[in-house]
């Protein structure tokens, strides 16, 4: 595979992970139920842990520890050899497992089209619709301030 093909595959994988991370576990499970799941094994059983959140003052100042966040992670390997990883904020081991499975399927030549069409694309549409709804809701409360120049004399 050439460099461009590799970059396209990485971009597809990154886009899929973004959609999965922002989707609810019940929505992912509902979409996965529509396809035949491949045989796979757990490389890393789903587990919960903590990560340190870092911040910067003013966006470019000195870094500081903001606090800790709970995360769940998992790793799976398909019978065909593809390895997928799943991470999600919060204590949702099942969601991390589903994300890892989808990540592995996105990398598979046989399964990537089906998982994109039946899982990722519908979740992306729902995510974009929710973002548009929130943007419209926020825009409805927008206030524009302007300054009027008073005439003196």
SERO-4910 file (N, C-alpha, C, O; in steps of 0.05 Angstrom, whole numbers):
BEGIN
 pado doro    nc1    nc2    nc3   cac1   cac2   cac3    cc1    cc2    cc3    oc1    oc2    oc3
  Unk    A     17    -24      0      0      0      0     18     25      0     38     26     15
  Unk    A     11     44    -16     28     68    -18     21     87      5      3     82     21
  Unk    A     37    108      7     34    128     28      6    141     28     -5    145     50
  Unk    A     -4    147      5    -30    160      3    -52    141     13    -70    150     27
  Unk    A    -50    116      5    -70     96     14    -69     93     44    -90     90     57
  Unk    A    -45     93     55    -42     91     84    -53    115     98    -66    112    119
  Unk    A    -49    138     87    -60    163     99    -90    163     98   -103    172    116
  Unk    A   -102    153     75   -131    152     73   -143    133     93   -163    138    105
  Unk    A   -129    110     97   -139     90    117   -137    102    145   -156     98    161
  Unk    A   -116    116    151   -113    129    177   -135    150    181   -147    152    203
  Unk    A   -140    166    160   -161    187    162   -188    174    166   -205    184    182
  Unk    A   -194    152    152   -219    138    155   -222    127    184   -243    128    196
  Unk    A   -201    115    194   -201    104    221   -205    126    241   -220    123    260
  Unk    A   -191    149    238   -194    171    257   -222    182    256   -234    188    277
  Unk    A   -234    185    233   -261    195    230   -281    176    244   -300    184    257
  Unk    A   -277    150    240   -294    130    253   -292    131    283   -312    130    297
  Unk    A   -268    134    293   -264    135    322   -277    160    334   -288    159    356
  Unk    A   -276    182    319   -289    207    328   -319    203    331   -331    210    351
  Unk    A   -331    191    311   -360    186    312   -367    167    335   -386    172    349
  Unk    A   -352    145    338   -358    126    358   -355    137    386   -371    132    404
  Unk    A   -334    154    390   -329    166    417   -351    185    424   -357    188    448
  Unk    A   -364    198    405   -385    217    411   -413    205    410   -432    219    415
  Unk    A   -415    180    404   -441    166    403   -447    152    429   -429    144    444
  Unk    A   -472    149    435   -481    134    459   -477    104    455   -479     94    433
  Unk    A   -471     90    476   -466     61    475   -491     47    464   -488     28    449
  Unk    A   -514     55    472   -539     42    462   -542     45    432   -552     27    419
  Unk    A   -534     68    421   -536     73    392   -516     55    377   -522     44    356
  Unk    A   -492     53    388   -471     36    375   -481      7    376   -479     -7    356
  Unk    A   -491     -2    399   -500    -30    401   -523    -35    382   -524    -57    370
  Unk    A   -541    -16    379   -564    -20    360   -554    -22    331   -565    -39    316
  Unk    A   -534     -7    324   -523     -8    296   -507    -34    292   -509    -46    271
  Unk    A   -492    -43    312   -477    -67    310   -495    -92    308   -487   -112    296
  Unk    A   -519    -90    319   -538   -112    318   -547   -118    289   -556   -140    283
  Unk    A   -544    -98    272   -553   -101    244   -533   -116    227   -539   -122    204
  Unk    A   -509   -121    237   -489   -135    221   -480   -160    236   -483   -163    260
  Unk    A   -468   -178    220   -457   -203    232   -429   -197    242   -412   -189    227
  Unk    A   -426   -200    268   -400   -193    280   -380   -215    275   -387   -239    277
  Unk    A   -356   -208    267   -335   -228    262   -325   -241    288   -328   -230    309
  Unk    A   -313   -264    285   -301   -277    309   -277   -260    317   -261   -251    300
  Unk    A   -274   -257    343   -252   -240    354   -245   -249    382   -260   -264    395
  Unk    A   -222   -240    391   -213   -246    418   -205   -220    432   -197   -201    419
  Unk    A   -208   -220    458   -200   -196    473   -170   -197    478   -160   -216    490
  Unk    A   -156   -177    469   -127   -174    476   -125   -161    503   -107   -167    518
  Unk    A   -143   -142    508   -144   -128    534   -173   -127    542   -189   -115    529
  Unk    A   -179   -141    563   -207   -140    573   -214   -111    579   -197    -96    588
  Unk    A   -239   -104    575   -247    -76    582   -241    -70    611   -247    -86    629
  Unk    A   -229    -47    615   -222    -39    642   -225     -9    645   -223      6    626
  Unk    A   -228      0    670   -231     28    676   -205     38    689   -191     23    702
  Unk    A   -199     63    685   -176     75    697   -178    106    697   -199    117    691
  Unk    A   -157    119    704   -156    148    706   -135    159    688   -114    147    683
  Unk    A   -140    183    677   -120    197    662   -118    225    674   -138    236    684
  Unk    A    -95    237    673    -91    265    682    -98    284    660    -87    282    638
  Unk    A   -115    303    666   -122    323    646   -103    347    650    -99    356    672
  Unk    A    -92    356    628    -73    379    630    -86    403    617   -102    401    598
  Unk    A    -79    427    627    -89    452    616    -66    471    612    -43    466    621
  Unk    A    -71    493    599    -52    515    596    -66    541    602    -89    546    593
  Unk    A    -53    559    616    -64    585    622    -63    601    596    -42    604    584
  Unk    A    -86    612    588    -87    628    564    -83    613    538    -80    625    517
  Unk    A    -82    586    540    -79    570    516    -51    565    507    -45    546    494
  Unk    A    -32    583    515     -4    579    508     15    583    531     39    585    527
  Unk    A      4    585    555     21    589    578     32    563    589     32    543    575
  Unk    A     42    564    613     54    541    626     32    519    631     10    526    639
  Unk    A     39    494    625     19    473    630     16    468    660     34    471    676
  Unk    A     -9    459    667    -14    452    695    -33    428    695    -47    423    675
  Unk    A    -34    413    717    -52    390    720    -79    401    728    -83    413    749
  Unk    A    -98    396    710   -126    406    714   -141    387    733   -156    396    750
  Unk    A   -137    361    730   -151    342    746   -152    315    732   -140    312    710
  Unk    A   -165    296    744   -166    269    733   -193    263    720   -213    275    729
  Unk    A   -193    246    700   -218    238    687   -218    207    686   -197    195    682
  Unk    A   -241    195    689   -244    167    687   -246    159    657   -261    172    642
  Unk    A   -232    138    649   -234    128    622   -237     97    623   -230     84    642
  Unk    A   -248     87    601   -250     58    597   -235     51    572   -235     67    552
  Unk    A   -221     28    571   -207     20    547   -209    -10    543   -215    -25    561
  Unk    A   -205    -18    518   -206    -46    510   -190    -49    484   -185    -30    470
  Unk    A   -182    -74    479   -168    -81    454   -178   -108    445   -180   -127    461
  Unk    A   -183   -111    419   -192   -137    408   -176   -143    383   -164   -125    370
  Unk    A   -175   -169    376   -162   -178    351   -182   -195    336   -193   -214    348
  Unk    A   -187   -189    311   -204   -205    295   -190   -231    287   -165   -232    289
  Unk    A   -205   -251    280   -193   -276    271   -175   -273    247   -156   -288    242
  Unk    A   -180   -251    231   -163   -246    207   -138   -230    214   -122   -224    197
  Unk    A   -135   -222    240   -110   -209    249   -112   -179    255    -93   -168    267
  Unk    A   -133   -165    247   -134   -136    252   -138   -132    282   -154   -146    295
  Unk    A   -124   -112    292   -126   -105    321   -139    -78    323   -132    -59    310
  Unk    A   -159    -76    341   -174    -51    346   -172    -43    375   -170    -60    393
  Unk    A   -171    -17    379   -169     -5    406   -193     13    411   -202     27    392
  Unk    A   -204     13    435   -226     30    442   -221     44    468   -215     32    488
  Unk    A   -225     70    468   -223     87    491   -248    105    493   -257    114    472
  Unk    A   -258    109    517   -280    127    520   -279    140    548   -271    127    567
  Unk    A   -288    164    550   -290    177    576   -312    164    592   -332    156    581
  Unk    A   -307    162    618   -327    150    635   -322    121    641   -302    110    631
  Unk    A   -340    109    655   -337     81    663   -357     64    647   -376     53    658
  Unk    A   -351     61    621   -369     46    604   -352     25    589   -344     29    566
  Unk    A   -347      3    602   -330    -18    591   -342    -30    565   -328    -36    546
  Unk    A   -369    -33    564   -382    -44    541   -378    -26    516   -373    -36    494
  Unk    A   -380      0    521   -375     19    498   -347     17    488   -342     18    464
  Unk    A   -327     16    507   -299     14    498   -295    -12    482   -280    -12    462
  Unk    A   -308    -34    490   -306    -59    475   -318    -56    447   -306    -66    428
  Unk    A   -341    -43    445   -354    -40    419   -337    -22    401   -335    -27    377
  Unk    A   -325     -1    412   -308     17    396   -284      2    386   -276      5    363
  Unk    A   -272    -15    403   -249    -31    395   -256    -50    372   -241    -53    353
  Unk    A   -279    -63    374   -288    -81    353   -293    -66    327   -285    -76    306
  Unk    A   -305    -43    329   -310    -27    304   -283    -18    292   -280    -17    268
  Unk    A   -264    -10    309   -238     -1    300   -225    -24    284   -213    -19    263
  Unk    A   -226    -48    295   -214    -71    281   -229    -76    254   -216    -82    234
  Unk    A   -255    -74    254   -270    -80    230   -265    -58    208   -265    -64    185
  Unk    A   -261    -33    217   -255    -12    198   -228    -18    183   -225    -10    160
  Unk    A   -210    -31    196   -184    -38    184   -185    -62    166   -167    -67    150
  Unk    A   -206    -78    168   -209   -102    152   -219    -96    124   -238    -81    120
  Unk    A   -206   -107    104   -213   -103     76   -242   -113     70   -256   -101     55
  Unk    A   -249   -136     83   -276   -147     78   -298   -134     93   -321   -133     83
  Unk    A   -292   -123    116   -313   -112    134   -316    -82    134   -336    -71    144
  Unk    A   -295    -68    124   -295    -38    127   -319    -25    114   -331     -7    124
  Unk    A   -327    -35     90   -349    -23     76   -375    -26     91   -392     -8     93
  Unk    A   -380    -50    101   -405    -56    115   -406    -40    142   -427    -29    148
  Unk    A   -385    -40    157   -385    -25    182   -388      5    177   -401     18    193
  Unk    A   -376     15    156   -379     43    150   -408     49    142   -420     69    152
  Unk    A   -420     33    125   -447     38    116   -469     33    137   -488     49    138
  Unk    A   -466     13    153   -487      5    172   -483     15    200   -502     15    216
  Unk    A   -459     23    207   -454     32    235   -445     61    235   -458     78    247
  Unk    A   -422     66    223   -409     92    225   -426    114    212   -431    135    224
  Unk    A   -434    110    187   -449    131    172   -475    139    186   -480    163    189
  Unk    A   -492    120    195   -516    128    209   -510    143    235   -524    162    243
  Unk    A   -489    134    249   -482    148    274   -471    176    268   -476    195    283
  Unk    A   -457    179    246   -447    206    238   -470    225    231   -470    248    239
  Unk    A   -490    214    217   -513    231    210   -527    240    236   -535    263    238
  Unk    A   -531    222    255   -544    229    280   -527    249    296   -538    267    308
  Unk    A   -501    245    296   -483    264    311   -484    292    298   -486    311    313
  Unk    A   -483    293    272   -485    319    258   -512    332    262   -513    357    265
  Unk    A   -533    317    262   -560    328    267   -562    339    295   -573    361    300
  Unk    A   -550    325    315   -551    335    343   -534    361    345   -542    379    359
  Unk    A   -511    361    332   -495    386    333   -509    409    320   -508    431    330
  Unk    A   -523    404    298   -538    425    284   -561    435    301   -567    459    302
  Unk    A   -574    416    315   -596    424    333   -586    442    356   -598    462    363
  Unk    A   -563    434    368   -552    450    389   -542    477    379   -545    497    393
  Unk    A   -531    478    355   -522    504    344   -546    522    339   -544    546    344
  Unk    A   -568    511    329   -592    527    324   -604    537    350   -613    560    352
  Unk    A   -604    520    370   -614    527    397   -597    550    409   -608    568    421
  Unk    A   -571    548    405   -553    568    416   -556    594    400   -557    616    412
  Unk    A   -558    592    374   -561    616    357   -587    631    363   -588    656    360
  Unk    A   -607    617    372   -633    631    378   -630    649    402   -646    667    406
  Unk    A   -610    644    419   -607    661    443   -585    682    439   -577    696    458
  Unk    A   -574    684    415   -552    703    410   -562    732    412   -584    739    403
  Unk    A   -545    748    424   -551    776    427   -528    792    413   -505    787    419
  Unk    A   -535    810    395   -515    826    381   -515    853    394   -535    867    396
  Unk    A   -491    861    403   -488    888    415   -475    906    395   -458    898    380
  Unk    A   -484    930    394   -472    950    377   -473    977    391   -488    981    410
  Unk    A   -456    995    382   -453   1021    394   -465   1042    376   -458   1043    352
  Unk    A   -482   1058    387   -493   1080    371   -477   1105    377   -471   1110    400
  Unk    A   -471   1120    357   -456   1145    361   -477   1167    365   -495   1172    348
  Unk    A   -474   1181    388   -493   1203    393   -483   1228    379   -459   1233    378
  Unk    A   -501   1243    369   -494   1268    357   -493   1290    379   -512   1294    394
  Unk    A   -471   1304    380   -468   1326    399   -472   1352    385   -454   1361    369
  Unk    A   -493   1365    389   -496   1391    381   -505   1401    357   -507   1425    353
***
